[in-house]
Amino acid sequence: MNCEAEAVVDCTSMNAESNWSDPESWTLKAAPSEGDEVVIGPCDNIVIDVDTPILKSLTVNGRLSFKNSASEP
């Protein structure tokens, strides 16, 4: 068993909201695809605005929210 503590990232302010579907929201400049291991960083503020693929894993260290409806901006 690994009991090492992870480093704490000081995030004094959350990044502006960015859409899951926007490639610029992601480090690799591409939205996640099926089977990916996705990590939402400590200062990231991602809004799921599309149907997501089936992921291998999703780790949320920041903020992840869902758009309420297709008509919401």
CHARMM-style PDB file with segment names, atoms N, HN, CA, C and O in Angstrom:
ATOM      1  N   MET     1       0.838  -1.175   0.000  1.00  0.00      PROA
ATOM      2  CA  MET     1       0.000   0.000   0.000  1.00  0.00      PROA
ATOM      3  C   MET     1       0.886   1.242   0.000  1.00  0.00      PROA
ATOM      4  O   MET     1       1.868   1.315   0.740  1.00  0.00      PROA
ATOM      5  N   ASN     2       0.539   2.201  -0.821  1.00  0.00      PROA
ATOM      6  HN  ASN     2      -0.258   2.142  -1.422  1.00  0.00      PROA
ATOM      7  CA  ASN     2       1.279   3.455  -0.918  1.00  0.00      PROA
ATOM      8  C   ASN     2       0.577   4.501  -0.067  1.00  0.00      PROA
ATOM      9  O   ASN     2      -0.562   4.871  -0.352  1.00  0.00      PROA
ATOM     10  N   CYS     3       1.242   4.977   0.967  1.00  0.00      PROA
ATOM     11  HN  CYS     3       2.167   4.676   1.198  1.00  0.00      PROA
ATOM     12  CA  CYS     3       0.646   5.960   1.879  1.00  0.00      PROA
ATOM     13  C   CYS     3       1.300   7.328   1.775  1.00  0.00      PROA
ATOM     14  O   CYS     3       1.183   8.140   2.693  1.00  0.00      PROA
ATOM     15  N   GLU     4       1.975   7.590   0.688  1.00  0.00      PROA
ATOM     16  HN  GLU     4       2.070   6.930  -0.058  1.00  0.00      PROA
ATOM     17  CA  GLU     4       2.620   8.886   0.518  1.00  0.00      PROA
ATOM     18  C   GLU     4       1.573   9.956   0.234  1.00  0.00      PROA
ATOM     19  O   GLU     4       0.639   9.732  -0.536  1.00  0.00      PROA
ATOM     20  N   ALA     5       1.733  11.109   0.853  1.00  0.00      PROA
ATOM     21  HN  ALA     5       2.492  11.291   1.479  1.00  0.00      PROA
ATOM     22  CA  ALA     5       0.824  12.233   0.611  1.00  0.00      PROA
ATOM     23  C   ALA     5       1.181  12.903  -0.709  1.00  0.00      PROA
ATOM     24  O   ALA     5       2.354  13.066  -1.045  1.00  0.00      PROA
ATOM     25  N   GLU     6       0.150  13.286  -1.446  1.00  0.00      PROA
ATOM     26  HN  GLU     6      -0.803  13.154  -1.173  1.00  0.00      PROA
ATOM     27  CA  GLU     6       0.373  14.004  -2.696  1.00  0.00      PROA
ATOM     28  C   GLU     6       0.630  15.472  -2.392  1.00  0.00      PROA
ATOM     29  O   GLU     6       0.165  16.000  -1.382  1.00  0.00      PROA
ATOM     30  N   ALA     7       1.375  16.124  -3.276  1.00  0.00      PROA
ATOM     31  HN  ALA     7       1.753  15.695  -4.096  1.00  0.00      PROA
ATOM     32  CA  ALA     7       1.649  17.548  -3.117  1.00  0.00      PROA
ATOM     33  C   ALA     7       0.349  18.343  -3.237  1.00  0.00      PROA
ATOM     34  O   ALA     7      -0.509  18.015  -4.057  1.00  0.00      PROA
ATOM     35  N   VAL     8       0.209  19.361  -2.439  1.00  0.00      PROA
ATOM     36  HN  VAL     8       0.906  19.627  -1.773  1.00  0.00      PROA
ATOM     37  CA  VAL     8      -0.973  20.214  -2.480  1.00  0.00      PROA
ATOM     38  C   VAL     8      -0.690  21.377  -3.415  1.00  0.00      PROA
ATOM     39  O   VAL     8       0.335  22.049  -3.299  1.00  0.00      PROA
ATOM     40  N   VAL     9      -1.608  21.607  -4.342  1.00  0.00      PROA
ATOM     41  HN  VAL     9      -2.441  21.062  -4.437  1.00  0.00      PROA
ATOM     42  CA  VAL     9      -1.476  22.713  -5.277  1.00  0.00      PROA
ATOM     43  C   VAL     9      -2.289  23.879  -4.735  1.00  0.00      PROA
ATOM     44  O   VAL     9      -3.480  23.736  -4.458  1.00  0.00      PROA
ATOM     45  N   ASP    10      -1.650  25.027  -4.584  1.00  0.00      PROA
ATOM     46  HN  ASP    10      -0.682  25.143  -4.809  1.00  0.00      PROA
ATOM     47  CA  ASP    10      -2.333  26.211  -4.087  1.00  0.00      PROA
ATOM     48  C   ASP    10      -3.026  26.899  -5.257  1.00  0.00      PROA
ATOM     49  O   ASP    10      -2.382  27.462  -6.142  1.00  0.00      PROA
ATOM     50  N   CYS    11      -4.322  26.839  -5.237  1.00  0.00      PROA
ATOM     51  HN  CYS    11      -4.845  26.381  -4.518  1.00  0.00      PROA
ATOM     52  CA  CYS    11      -5.120  27.457  -6.296  1.00  0.00      PROA
ATOM     53  C   CYS    11      -5.921  28.582  -5.653  1.00  0.00      PROA
ATOM     54  O   CYS    11      -7.005  28.354  -5.117  1.00  0.00      PROA
ATOM     55  N   THR    12      -5.382  29.793  -5.710  1.00  0.00      PROA
ATOM     56  HN  THR    12      -4.501  29.978  -6.145  1.00  0.00      PROA
ATOM     57  CA  THR    12      -6.031  30.916  -5.045  1.00  0.00      PROA
ATOM     58  C   THR    12      -7.303  31.360  -5.762  1.00  0.00      PROA
ATOM     59  O   THR    12      -8.189  31.949  -5.144  1.00  0.00      PROA
ATOM     60  N   SER    13      -7.398  31.080  -7.063  1.00  0.00      PROA
ATOM     61  HN  SER    13      -6.678  30.601  -7.565  1.00  0.00      PROA
ATOM     62  CA  SER    13      -8.634  31.384  -7.780  1.00  0.00      PROA
ATOM     63  C   SER    13      -8.853  30.350  -8.874  1.00  0.00      PROA
ATOM     64  O   SER    13      -7.911  29.886  -9.516  1.00  0.00      PROA
ATOM     65  N   MET    14     -10.101  30.007  -9.067  1.00  0.00      PROA
ATOM     66  HN  MET    14     -10.867  30.384  -8.545  1.00  0.00      PROA
ATOM     67  CA  MET    14     -10.494  29.022 -10.062  1.00  0.00      PROA
ATOM     68  C   MET    14     -10.377  29.643 -11.456  1.00  0.00      PROA
ATOM     69  O   MET    14     -10.671  30.824 -11.641  1.00  0.00      PROA
ATOM     70  N   ASN    15      -9.950  28.848 -12.428  1.00  0.00      PROA
ATOM     71  HN  ASN    15      -9.711  27.889 -12.278  1.00  0.00      PROA
ATOM     72  CA  ASN    15      -9.921  29.315 -13.816  1.00  0.00      PROA
ATOM     73  C   ASN    15     -11.342  29.627 -14.268  1.00  0.00      PROA
ATOM     74  O   ASN    15     -12.304  29.153 -13.664  1.00  0.00      PROA
ATOM     75  N   ALA    16     -11.480  30.417 -15.322  1.00  0.00      PROA
ATOM     76  HN  ALA    16     -10.698  30.802 -15.813  1.00  0.00      PROA
ATOM     77  CA  ALA    16     -12.792  30.690 -15.902  1.00  0.00      PROA
ATOM     78  C   ALA    16     -13.384  29.381 -16.418  1.00  0.00      PROA
ATOM     79  O   ALA    16     -12.649  28.452 -16.754  1.00  0.00      PROA
ATOM     80  N   GLU    17     -14.705  29.311 -16.480  1.00  0.00      PROA
ATOM     81  HN  GLU    17     -15.302  30.065 -16.208  1.00  0.00      PROA
ATOM     82  CA  GLU    17     -15.356  28.111 -16.997  1.00  0.00      PROA
ATOM     83  C   GLU    17     -14.893  27.837 -18.420  1.00  0.00      PROA
ATOM     84  O   GLU    17     -14.727  28.755 -19.224  1.00  0.00      PROA
ATOM     85  N   SER    18     -14.688  26.559 -18.715  1.00  0.00      PROA
ATOM     86  HN  SER    18     -14.823  25.814 -18.062  1.00  0.00      PROA
ATOM     87  CA  SER    18     -14.405  26.155 -20.088  1.00  0.00      PROA
ATOM     88  C   SER    18     -15.190  24.886 -20.371  1.00  0.00      PROA
ATOM     89  O   SER    18     -15.372  24.046 -19.491  1.00  0.00      PROA
ATOM     90  N   ASN    19     -15.647  24.756 -21.594  1.00  0.00      PROA
ATOM     91  HN  ASN    19     -15.499  25.439 -22.310  1.00  0.00      PROA
ATOM     92  CA  ASN    19     -16.486  23.626 -21.974  1.00  0.00      PROA
ATOM     93  C   ASN    19     -15.679  22.359 -22.209  1.00  0.00      PROA
ATOM     94  O   ASN    19     -14.568  22.400 -22.736  1.00  0.00      PROA
ATOM     95  N   TRP    20     -16.251  21.248 -21.812  1.00  0.00      PROA
ATOM     96  HN  TRP    20     -17.154  21.215 -21.384  1.00  0.00      PROA
ATOM     97  CA  TRP    20     -15.661  19.927 -22.021  1.00  0.00      PROA
ATOM     98  C   TRP    20     -15.338  19.741 -23.501  1.00  0.00      PROA
ATOM     99  O   TRP    20     -14.283  19.205 -23.842  1.00  0.00      PROA
ATOM    100  N   SER    21     -16.237  20.179 -24.382  1.00  0.00      PROA
ATOM    101  HN  SER    21     -17.094  20.614 -24.105  1.00  0.00      PROA
ATOM    102  CA  SER    21     -16.079  19.972 -25.823  1.00  0.00      PROA
ATOM    103  C   SER    21     -14.997  20.848 -26.459  1.00  0.00      PROA
ATOM    104  O   SER    21     -14.595  20.593 -27.594  1.00  0.00      PROA
ATOM    105  N   ASP    22     -14.523  21.864 -25.757  1.00  0.00      PROA
ATOM    106  HN  ASP    22     -14.850  22.071 -24.835  1.00  0.00      PROA
ATOM    107  CA  ASP    22     -13.534  22.801 -26.307  1.00  0.00      PROA
ATOM    108  C   ASP    22     -12.125  22.217 -26.181  1.00  0.00      PROA
ATOM    109  O   ASP    22     -11.650  22.009 -25.064  1.00  0.00      PROA
ATOM    110  N   PRO    23     -11.451  21.949 -27.298  1.00  0.00      PROA
ATOM    111  CA  PRO    23     -10.095  21.390 -27.241  1.00  0.00      PROA
ATOM    112  C   PRO    23      -9.130  22.236 -26.413  1.00  0.00      PROA
ATOM    113  O   PRO    23      -8.186  21.703 -25.830  1.00  0.00      PROA
ATOM    114  N   GLU    24      -9.355  23.543 -26.357  1.00  0.00      PROA
ATOM    115  HN  GLU    24     -10.121  23.976 -26.830  1.00  0.00      PROA
ATOM    116  CA  GLU    24      -8.476  24.434 -25.585  1.00  0.00      PROA
ATOM    117  C   GLU    24      -8.607  24.219 -24.070  1.00  0.00      PROA
ATOM    118  O   GLU    24      -7.784  24.717 -23.302  1.00  0.00      PROA
ATOM    119  N   SER    25      -9.627  23.486 -23.646  1.00  0.00      PROA
ATOM    120  HN  SER    25     -10.295  23.082 -24.270  1.00  0.00      PROA
ATOM    121  CA  SER    25      -9.818  23.189 -22.223  1.00  0.00      PROA
ATOM    122  C   SER    25      -8.837  22.135 -21.716  1.00  0.00      PROA
ATOM    123  O   SER    25      -8.695  21.943 -20.509  1.00  0.00      PROA
ATOM    124  N   TRP    26      -8.172  21.462 -22.630  1.00  0.00      PROA
ATOM    125  HN  TRP    26      -8.288  21.618 -23.611  1.00  0.00      PROA
ATOM    126  CA  TRP    26      -7.376  20.290 -22.275  1.00  0.00      PROA
ATOM    127  C   TRP    26      -5.905  20.470 -22.614  1.00  0.00      PROA
ATOM    128  O   TRP    26      -5.555  21.132 -23.591  1.00  0.00      PROA
ATOM    129  N   THR    27      -5.055  19.875 -21.798  1.00  0.00      PROA
ATOM    130  HN  THR    27      -5.340  19.337 -21.004  1.00  0.00      PROA
ATOM    131  CA  THR    27      -3.603  19.962 -21.967  1.00  0.00      PROA
ATOM    132  C   THR    27      -3.162  19.481 -23.349  1.00  0.00      PROA
ATOM    133  O   THR    27      -2.293  20.092 -23.973  1.00  0.00      PROA
ATOM    134  N   LEU    28      -3.759  18.388 -23.827  1.00  0.00      PROA
ATOM    135  HN  LEU    28      -4.465  17.893 -23.321  1.00  0.00      PROA
ATOM    136  CA  LEU    28      -3.376  17.827 -25.130  1.00  0.00      PROA
ATOM    137  C   LEU    28      -4.104  18.491 -26.292  1.00  0.00      PROA
ATOM    138  O   LEU    28      -3.961  18.064 -27.438  1.00  0.00      PROA
ATOM    139  N   LYS    29      -4.890  19.543 -26.002  1.00  0.00      PROA
ATOM    140  HN  LYS    29      -5.005  19.889 -25.071  1.00  0.00      PROA
ATOM    141  CA  LYS    29      -5.627  20.308 -27.018  1.00  0.00      PROA
ATOM    142  C   LYS    29      -6.588  19.434 -27.817  1.00  0.00      PROA
ATOM    143  O   LYS    29      -6.775  19.628 -29.018  1.00  0.00      PROA
ATOM    144  N   ALA    30      -7.200  18.462 -27.121  1.00  0.00      PROA
ATOM    145  HN  ALA    30      -7.049  18.304 -26.145  1.00  0.00      PROA
ATOM    146  CA  ALA    30      -8.232  17.607 -27.710  1.00  0.00      PROA
ATOM    147  C   ALA    30      -9.155  17.165 -26.587  1.00  0.00      PROA
ATOM    148  O   ALA    30      -8.692  16.807 -25.504  1.00  0.00      PROA
ATOM    149  N   ALA    31     -10.455  17.188 -26.839  1.00  0.00      PROA
ATOM    150  HN  ALA    31     -10.831  17.478 -27.719  1.00  0.00      PROA
ATOM    151  CA  ALA    31     -11.412  16.721 -25.839  1.00  0.00      PROA
ATOM    152  C   ALA    31     -11.184  15.239 -25.582  1.00  0.00      PROA
ATOM    153  O   ALA    31     -10.778  14.512 -26.488  1.00  0.00      PROA
ATOM    154  N   PRO    32     -11.436  14.782 -24.369  1.00  0.00      PROA
ATOM    155  CA  PRO    32     -11.235  13.365 -24.042  1.00  0.00      PROA
ATOM    156  C   PRO    32     -12.048  12.446 -24.948  1.00  0.00      PROA
ATOM    157  O   PRO    32     -13.141  12.794 -25.396  1.00  0.00      PROA
ATOM    158  N   SER    33     -11.492  11.270 -25.205  1.00  0.00      PROA
ATOM    159  HN  SER    33     -10.604  10.988 -24.841  1.00  0.00      PROA
ATOM    160  CA  SER    33     -12.192  10.285 -26.017  1.00  0.00      PROA
ATOM    161  C   SER    33     -12.330   8.983 -25.247  1.00  0.00      PROA
ATOM    162  O   SER    33     -11.761   8.823 -24.167  1.00  0.00      PROA
ATOM    163  N   GLU    34     -13.084   8.063 -25.810  1.00  0.00      PROA
ATOM    164  HN  GLU    34     -13.545   8.193 -26.687  1.00  0.00      PROA
ATOM    165  CA  GLU    34     -13.389   6.811 -25.131  1.00  0.00      PROA
ATOM    166  C   GLU    34     -12.125   6.102 -24.630  1.00  0.00      PROA
ATOM    167  O   GLU    34     -11.140   5.954 -25.353  1.00  0.00      PROA
ATOM    168  N   GLY    35     -12.191   5.670 -23.370  1.00  0.00      PROA
ATOM    169  HN  GLY    35     -12.991   5.790 -22.782  1.00  0.00      PROA
ATOM    170  CA  GLY    35     -11.092   4.931 -22.771  1.00  0.00      PROA
ATOM    171  C   GLY    35     -10.015   5.794 -22.123  1.00  0.00      PROA
ATOM    172  O   GLY    35      -9.081   5.264 -21.520  1.00  0.00      PROA
ATOM    173  N   ASP    36     -10.132   7.119 -22.237  1.00  0.00      PROA
ATOM    174  HN  ASP    36     -10.891   7.550 -22.727  1.00  0.00      PROA
ATOM    175  CA  ASP    36      -9.125   8.013 -21.651  1.00  0.00      PROA
ATOM    176  C   ASP    36      -9.211   8.038 -20.123  1.00  0.00      PROA
ATOM    177  O   ASP    36     -10.267   7.802 -19.537  1.00  0.00      PROA
ATOM    178  N   GLU    37      -8.077   8.328 -19.503  1.00  0.00      PROA
ATOM    179  HN  GLU    37      -7.219   8.520 -19.979  1.00  0.00      PROA
ATOM    180  CA  GLU    37      -8.004   8.602 -18.071  1.00  0.00      PROA
ATOM    181  C   GLU    37      -7.958  10.119 -17.945  1.00  0.00      PROA
ATOM    182  O   GLU    37      -6.945  10.737 -18.274  1.00  0.00      PROA
ATOM    183  N   VAL    38      -9.039  10.722 -17.476  1.00  0.00      PROA
ATOM    184  HN  VAL    38      -9.862  10.220 -17.209  1.00  0.00      PROA
ATOM    185  CA  VAL    38      -9.184  12.177 -17.464  1.00  0.00      PROA
ATOM    186  C   VAL    38      -8.937  12.718 -16.059  1.00  0.00      PROA
ATOM    187  O   VAL    38      -9.437  12.175 -15.074  1.00  0.00      PROA
ATOM    188  N   VAL    39      -8.156  13.798 -15.984  1.00  0.00      PROA
ATOM    189  HN  VAL    39      -7.750  14.239 -16.784  1.00  0.00      PROA
ATOM    190  CA  VAL    39      -7.907  14.477 -14.711  1.00  0.00      PROA
ATOM    191  C   VAL    39      -8.283  15.941 -14.861  1.00  0.00      PROA
ATOM    192  O   VAL    39      -7.774  16.639 -15.737  1.00  0.00      PROA
ATOM    193  N   ILE    40      -9.185  16.400 -13.993  1.00  0.00      PROA
ATOM    194  HN  ILE    40      -9.599  15.833 -13.281  1.00  0.00      PROA
ATOM    195  CA  ILE    40      -9.539  17.814 -13.919  1.00  0.00      PROA
ATOM    196  C   ILE    40      -8.596  18.419 -12.880  1.00  0.00      PROA
ATOM    197  O   ILE    40      -8.655  18.060 -11.704  1.00  0.00      PROA
ATOM    198  N   GLY    41      -7.736  19.326 -13.305  1.00  0.00      PROA
ATOM    199  HN  GLY    41      -7.688  19.618 -14.261  1.00  0.00      PROA
ATOM    200  CA  GLY    41      -6.721  19.906 -12.429  1.00  0.00      PROA
ATOM    201  C   GLY    41      -7.306  20.749 -11.306  1.00  0.00      PROA
ATOM    202  O   GLY    41      -8.479  21.120 -11.356  1.00  0.00      PROA
ATOM    203  N   PRO    42      -6.501  21.055 -10.296  1.00  0.00      PROA
ATOM    204  CA  PRO    42      -6.968  21.772  -9.106  1.00  0.00      PROA
ATOM    205  C   PRO    42      -7.606  23.134  -9.383  1.00  0.00      PROA
ATOM    206  O   PRO    42      -8.523  23.532  -8.664  1.00  0.00      PROA
ATOM    207  N   CYS    43      -7.151  23.847 -10.395  1.00  0.00      PROA
ATOM    208  HN  CYS    43      -6.407  23.523 -10.979  1.00  0.00      PROA
ATOM    209  CA  CYS    43      -7.703  25.175 -10.694  1.00  0.00      PROA
ATOM    210  C   CYS    43      -8.644  25.150 -11.891  1.00  0.00      PROA
ATOM    211  O   CYS    43      -9.172  26.190 -12.287  1.00  0.00      PROA
ATOM    212  N   ASP    44      -8.859  23.962 -12.476  1.00  0.00      PROA
ATOM    213  HN  ASP    44      -8.429  23.118 -12.155  1.00  0.00      PROA
ATOM    214  CA  ASP    44      -9.709  23.850 -13.659  1.00  0.00      PROA
ATOM    215  C   ASP    44     -11.180  23.957 -13.286  1.00  0.00      PROA
ATOM    216  O   ASP    44     -11.589  23.561 -12.195  1.00  0.00      PROA
ATOM    217  N   ASN    45     -11.966  24.497 -14.209  1.00  0.00      PROA
ATOM    218  HN  ASN    45     -11.633  24.818 -15.095  1.00  0.00      PROA
ATOM    219  CA  ASN    45     -13.396  24.717 -14.026  1.00  0.00      PROA
ATOM    220  C   ASN    45     -14.076  24.272 -15.318  1.00  0.00      PROA
ATOM    221  O   ASN    45     -14.314  25.086 -16.210  1.00  0.00      PROA
ATOM    222  N   ILE    46     -14.385  22.990 -15.417  1.00  0.00      PROA
ATOM    223  HN  ILE    46     -14.192  22.328 -14.692  1.00  0.00      PROA
ATOM    224  CA  ILE    46     -14.891  22.392 -16.651  1.00  0.00      PROA
ATOM    225  C   ILE    46     -16.405  22.215 -16.572  1.00  0.00      PROA
ATOM    226  O   ILE    46     -16.938  21.767 -15.558  1.00  0.00      PROA
ATOM    227  N   VAL    47     -17.092  22.577 -17.667  1.00  0.00      PROA
ATOM    228  HN  VAL    47     -16.659  22.942 -18.492  1.00  0.00      PROA
ATOM    229  CA  VAL    47     -18.538  22.399 -17.778  1.00  0.00      PROA
ATOM    230  C   VAL    47     -18.804  21.341 -18.840  1.00  0.00      PROA
ATOM    231  O   VAL    47     -18.386  21.491 -19.988  1.00  0.00      PROA
ATOM    232  N   ILE    48     -19.497  20.275 -18.459  1.00  0.00      PROA
ATOM    233  HN  ILE    48     -19.837  20.153 -17.526  1.00  0.00      PROA
ATOM    234  CA  ILE    48     -19.857  19.248 -19.441  1.00  0.00      PROA
ATOM    235  C   ILE    48     -21.013  19.785 -20.268  1.00  0.00      PROA
ATOM    236  O   ILE    48     -22.120  19.977 -19.765  1.00  0.00      PROA
ATOM    237  N   ASP    49     -20.738  20.024 -21.543  1.00  0.00      PROA
ATOM    238  HN  ASP    49     -19.839  19.867 -21.952  1.00  0.00      PROA
ATOM    239  CA  ASP    49     -21.718  20.618 -22.450  1.00  0.00      PROA
ATOM    240  C   ASP    49     -22.139  19.668 -23.566  1.00  0.00      PROA
ATOM    241  O   ASP    49     -22.928  20.042 -24.434  1.00  0.00      PROA
ATOM    242  N   VAL    50     -21.622  18.453 -23.549  1.00  0.00      PROA
ATOM    243  HN  VAL    50     -20.981  18.149 -22.845  1.00  0.00      PROA
ATOM    244  CA  VAL    50     -21.937  17.441 -24.568  1.00  0.00      PROA
ATOM    245  C   VAL    50     -22.036  16.077 -23.878  1.00  0.00      PROA
ATOM    246  O   VAL    50     -21.660  15.930 -22.715  1.00  0.00      PROA
ATOM    247  N   ASP    51     -22.546  15.086 -24.610  1.00  0.00      PROA
ATOM    248  HN  ASP    51     -22.851  15.205 -25.555  1.00  0.00      PROA
ATOM    249  CA  ASP    51     -22.492  13.719 -24.100  1.00  0.00      PROA
ATOM    250  C   ASP    51     -21.031  13.297 -24.093  1.00  0.00      PROA
ATOM    251  O   ASP    51     -20.330  13.465 -25.091  1.00  0.00      PROA
ATOM    252  N   THR    52     -20.576  12.757 -22.990  1.00  0.00      PROA
ATOM    253  HN  THR    52     -21.146  12.620 -22.180  1.00  0.00      PROA
ATOM    254  CA  THR    52     -19.174  12.358 -22.886  1.00  0.00      PROA
ATOM    255  C   THR    52     -19.004  10.906 -23.285  1.00  0.00      PROA
ATOM    256  O   THR    52     -19.938  10.113 -23.169  1.00  0.00      PROA
ATOM    257  N   PRO    53     -17.808  10.552 -23.757  1.00  0.00      PROA
ATOM    258  CA  PRO    53     -17.541   9.148 -24.068  1.00  0.00      PROA
ATOM    259  C   PRO    53     -17.390   8.351 -22.770  1.00  0.00      PROA
ATOM    260  O   PRO    53     -17.298   8.931 -21.687  1.00  0.00      PROA
ATOM    261  N   ILE    54     -17.366   7.040 -22.883  1.00  0.00      PROA
ATOM    262  HN  ILE    54     -17.441   6.570 -23.762  1.00  0.00      PROA
ATOM    263  CA  ILE    54     -17.108   6.193 -21.725  1.00  0.00      PROA
ATOM    264  C   ILE    54     -15.621   6.262 -21.427  1.00  0.00      PROA
ATOM    265  O   ILE    54     -14.791   5.874 -22.249  1.00  0.00      PROA
ATOM    266  N   LEU    55     -15.298   6.759 -20.250  1.00  0.00      PROA
ATOM    267  HN  LEU    55     -15.972   7.075 -19.583  1.00  0.00      PROA
ATOM    268  CA  LEU    55     -13.910   6.976 -19.861  1.00  0.00      PROA
ATOM    269  C   LEU    55     -13.396   5.815 -19.035  1.00  0.00      PROA
ATOM    270  O   LEU    55     -14.173   5.098 -18.404  1.00  0.00      PROA
ATOM    271  N   LYS    56     -12.085   5.632 -19.041  1.00  0.00      PROA
ATOM    272  HN  LYS    56     -11.454   6.214 -19.554  1.00  0.00      PROA
ATOM    273  CA  LYS    56     -11.465   4.634 -18.151  1.00  0.00      PROA
ATOM    274  C   LYS    56     -11.548   5.119 -16.709  1.00  0.00      PROA
ATOM    275  O   LYS    56     -11.870   4.355 -15.799  1.00  0.00      PROA
ATOM    276  N   SER    57     -11.248   6.420 -16.511  1.00  0.00      PROA
ATOM    277  HN  SER    57     -10.986   7.041 -17.250  1.00  0.00      PROA
ATOM    278  CA  SER    57     -11.347   7.007 -15.174  1.00  0.00      PROA
ATOM    279  C   SER    57     -11.513   8.510 -15.296  1.00  0.00      PROA
ATOM    280  O   SER    57     -11.175   9.115 -16.313  1.00  0.00      PROA
ATOM    281  N   LEU    58     -12.049   9.102 -14.219  1.00  0.00      PROA
ATOM    282  HN  LEU    58     -12.324   8.610 -13.393  1.00  0.00      PROA
ATOM    283  CA  LEU    58     -12.219  10.545 -14.138  1.00  0.00      PROA
ATOM    284  C   LEU    58     -11.856  10.966 -12.723  1.00  0.00      PROA
ATOM    285  O   LEU    58     -12.497  10.548 -11.759  1.00  0.00      PROA
ATOM    286  N   THR    59     -10.823  11.796 -12.602  1.00  0.00      PROA
ATOM    287  HN  THR    59     -10.302  12.136 -13.386  1.00  0.00      PROA
ATOM    288  CA  THR    59     -10.393  12.322 -11.314  1.00  0.00      PROA
ATOM    289  C   THR    59     -10.653  13.818 -11.321  1.00  0.00      PROA
ATOM    290  O   THR    59     -10.180  14.533 -12.204  1.00  0.00      PROA
ATOM    291  N   VAL    60     -11.409  14.292 -10.328  1.00  0.00      PROA
ATOM    292  HN  VAL    60     -11.793  13.711  -9.611  1.00  0.00      PROA
ATOM    293  CA  VAL    60     -11.753  15.709 -10.263  1.00  0.00      PROA
ATOM    294  C   VAL    60     -11.055  16.323  -9.063  1.00  0.00      PROA
ATOM    295  O   VAL    60     -11.414  16.060  -7.915  1.00  0.00      PROA
ATOM    296  N   ASN    61     -10.048  17.150  -9.345  1.00  0.00      PROA
ATOM    297  HN  ASN    61      -9.757  17.365 -10.277  1.00  0.00      PROA
ATOM    298  CA  ASN    61      -9.335  17.883  -8.302  1.00  0.00      PROA
ATOM    299  C   ASN    61      -9.734  19.352  -8.298  1.00  0.00      PROA
ATOM    300  O   ASN    61      -9.342  20.099  -7.401  1.00  0.00      PROA
ATOM    301  N   GLY    62     -10.506  19.770  -9.288  1.00  0.00      PROA
ATOM    302  HN  GLY    62     -10.824  19.164 -10.017  1.00  0.00      PROA
ATOM    303  CA  GLY    62     -10.965  21.147  -9.421  1.00  0.00      PROA
ATOM    304  C   GLY    62     -12.475  21.180  -9.371  1.00  0.00      PROA
ATOM    305  O   GLY    62     -13.079  20.669  -8.428  1.00  0.00      PROA
ATOM    306  N   ARG    63     -13.094  21.779 -10.384  1.00  0.00      PROA
ATOM    307  HN  ARG    63     -12.604  22.194 -11.150  1.00  0.00      PROA
ATOM    308  CA  ARG    63     -14.548  21.893 -10.426  1.00  0.00      PROA
ATOM    309  C   ARG    63     -15.055  21.301 -11.737  1.00  0.00      PROA
ATOM    310  O   ARG    63     -14.531  21.597 -12.811  1.00  0.00      PROA
ATOM    311  N   LEU    64     -16.074  20.467 -11.631  1.00  0.00      PROA
ATOM    312  HN  LEU    64     -16.499  20.227 -10.759  1.00  0.00      PROA
ATOM    313  CA  LEU    64     -16.736  19.872 -12.791  1.00  0.00      PROA
ATOM    314  C   LEU    64     -18.227  20.086 -12.606  1.00  0.00      PROA
ATOM    315  O   LEU    64     -18.796  19.681 -11.592  1.00  0.00      PROA
ATOM    316  N   SER    65     -18.863  20.723 -13.585  1.00  0.00      PROA
ATOM    317  HN  SER    65     -18.401  21.052 -14.409  1.00  0.00      PROA
ATOM    318  CA  SER    65     -20.297  20.961 -13.488  1.00  0.00      PROA
ATOM    319  C   SER    65     -20.967  20.558 -14.797  1.00  0.00      PROA
ATOM    320  O   SER    65     -20.303  20.264 -15.791  1.00  0.00      PROA
ATOM    321  N   PHE    66     -22.278  20.552 -14.772  1.00  0.00      PROA
ATOM    322  HN  PHE    66     -22.817  20.791 -13.965  1.00  0.00      PROA
ATOM    323  CA  PHE    66     -23.066  20.097 -15.904  1.00  0.00      PROA
ATOM    324  C   PHE    66     -23.975  21.218 -16.381  1.00  0.00      PROA
ATOM    325  O   PHE    66     -24.567  21.941 -15.580  1.00  0.00      PROA
ATOM    326  N   LYS    67     -24.073  21.348 -17.689  1.00  0.00      PROA
ATOM    327  HN  LYS    67     -23.591  20.761 -18.340  1.00  0.00      PROA
ATOM    328  CA  LYS    67     -24.995  22.310 -18.269  1.00  0.00      PROA
ATOM    329  C   LYS    67     -26.419  21.779 -18.031  1.00  0.00      PROA
ATOM    330  O   LYS    67     -26.673  20.590 -18.222  1.00  0.00      PROA
ATOM    331  N   ASN    68     -27.338  22.646 -17.621  1.00  0.00      PROA
ATOM    332  HN  ASN    68     -27.132  23.613 -17.466  1.00  0.00      PROA
ATOM    333  CA  ASN    68     -28.692  22.210 -17.300  1.00  0.00      PROA
ATOM    334  C   ASN    68     -29.521  21.807 -18.510  1.00  0.00      PROA
ATOM    335  O   ASN    68     -30.291  20.850 -18.440  1.00  0.00      PROA
ATOM    336  N   SER    69     -29.371  22.530 -19.627  1.00  0.00      PROA
ATOM    337  HN  SER    69     -28.745  23.308 -19.684  1.00  0.00      PROA
ATOM    338  CA  SER    69     -30.169  22.221 -20.803  1.00  0.00      PROA
ATOM    339  C   SER    69     -29.444  22.684 -22.056  1.00  0.00      PROA
ATOM    340  O   SER    69     -28.475  23.440 -22.001  1.00  0.00      PROA
ATOM    341  N   ALA    70     -29.947  22.204 -23.190  1.00  0.00      PROA
ATOM    342  HN  ALA    70     -30.735  21.590 -23.235  1.00  0.00      PROA
ATOM    343  CA  ALA    70     -29.336  22.579 -24.469  1.00  0.00      PROA
ATOM    344  C   ALA    70     -29.511  24.064 -24.754  1.00  0.00      PROA
ATOM    345  O   ALA    70     -28.728  24.638 -25.511  1.00  0.00      PROA
ATOM    346  N   SER    71     -30.527  24.702 -24.160  1.00  0.00      PROA
ATOM    347  HN  SER    71     -31.162  24.236 -23.545  1.00  0.00      PROA
ATOM    348  CA  SER    71     -30.761  26.119 -24.419  1.00  0.00      PROA
ATOM    349  C   SER    71     -29.936  27.036 -23.526  1.00  0.00      PROA
ATOM    350  O   SER    71     -29.903  28.245 -23.751  1.00  0.00      PROA
ATOM    351  N   GLU    72     -29.265  26.476 -22.507  1.00  0.00      PROA
ATOM    352  HN  GLU    72     -29.293  25.493 -22.324  1.00  0.00      PROA
ATOM    353  CA  GLU    72     -28.443  27.297 -21.616  1.00  0.00      PROA
ATOM    354  C   GLU    72     -27.180  27.741 -22.348  1.00  0.00      PROA
ATOM    355  O   GLU    72     -26.538  26.923 -23.008  1.00  0.00      PROA
ATOM    356  N   PRO    73     -26.810  29.016 -22.248  1.00  0.00      PROA
ATOM    357  CA  PRO    73     -25.608  29.494 -22.976  1.00  0.00      PROA
ATOM    358  C   PRO    73     -24.321  28.899 -22.454  1.00  0.00      PROA
ATOM    359  OT1 PRO    73     -23.246  29.208 -22.966  1.00  0.00      PROA
TER     360      PRO     73
END
